[in-house]
């Protein structure tokens, strides 16, 4: 809970233009904490730049998919894709975007 409060205070008090870099921010947070943090991130997205990594379905489904950057790797070649460039995600389907993402052709072969 202390980590959650710290993140919420930092997000709430950060001045415009702040950059937040959080690698897998769901780590060591309870599932009950994720909704409030995701909501706060969504509220501040116009004022603050976020670079977040996550593999958690809740986070992936509750952060606007049009803001995603997806990273793929084939050998030593790393490529960054805009989510809007991945056809499987650009749909009105009611399936969670997390499921669409993990089943997209870009991740079909895994990491080589």
N, C-alpha and C positions, 0 to 999 in steps of 0.2 A: 504494500500500500504506500510506503514511503516513496518508492521510485515513481509510482503513479502521480502522487502529489507533486513531486519535483518536476516531472514532465509537464503537468498541467500548469503549474506556476510559470515555468519557463515559456511555454507557449502563450499563455495569457499576457505576460508582462513584456514579451519581446517587442522591440520597436519595429516599425515597418522597415522592410529591406533586410531583415535578419535571414540568414541561411541556416537551416537545421539539417544536419546530416545524422541520420539515425540508422544504424545497421540492425536489421531484424528487431525493431523496437518492441515486438510482442514478447521477446524473450524475458523471462522472469516477471512478467505481468500476469495477473490472474485473468481469466476469461471475463470476469465481471468488470474489469478495468478497460478493456479494449473499446467498448462502445463510446465511452466518454472521451477517450483520447482521439479516436477516429473522428468523432463529431467536432472536437476542438480543431483538429487539423483541417477539416473541411471548412470550418468557419473562418480560419485565418489564411486560407490558401491564396487570397488576393493580395495580402499584405506581406506574407512571408514566403520565401522559397523553401521548398522541402525536397530533400533527397532522402528517400526512405527505401529500405529493402525489406521484403517480407515474403514469407512463404505461407502465411496463415490465411486460410479461406475467409475468415471474417474481415480481415484487413483488406484483402484483395477485392472483396465484394462491396466494401463500404467506402472505398476511395474511388473517386470518379475515374473510370477506365480511360477516358480520353486524355488524362494526364499521365498515364503509365508510359514508361520506357522499358522495353523488354530486351534483355541481354542474352545473346546466344553465343556459343563458342564451338568452333570446329577446329580441333588442334590448337594452334597458337593464334588463330584468327578470332578476335572478339568483335561482335557486331551489336550495335544498339538500334532497336527498331521502335518507331512510334506505334502505340497500340492501334491507332487508326489505320495503319498500314497492314494489319493482320486481318484478312478477310473473316476468319472464324469469329473474331470478336465484334465485328461490325454488323450486328444483327439485332433484331428486336426480340430474339428468343427469350423465353422466360427461364431458361436454364441459367444457373449462376455463372457469372463470368469466370469464376475460378475453374469450373468444369470445362468451359469452352477453352480457356487458356491451356490447361494441362493436356487437353486433347487436340490442340491445334497442330497442324503439320510442322510448324517451326520447332516443336519439341518432340516430334514423333520418333526420331532416331536417337534421342538422348545426346549427351555430350561426347564428342569423339576425341 
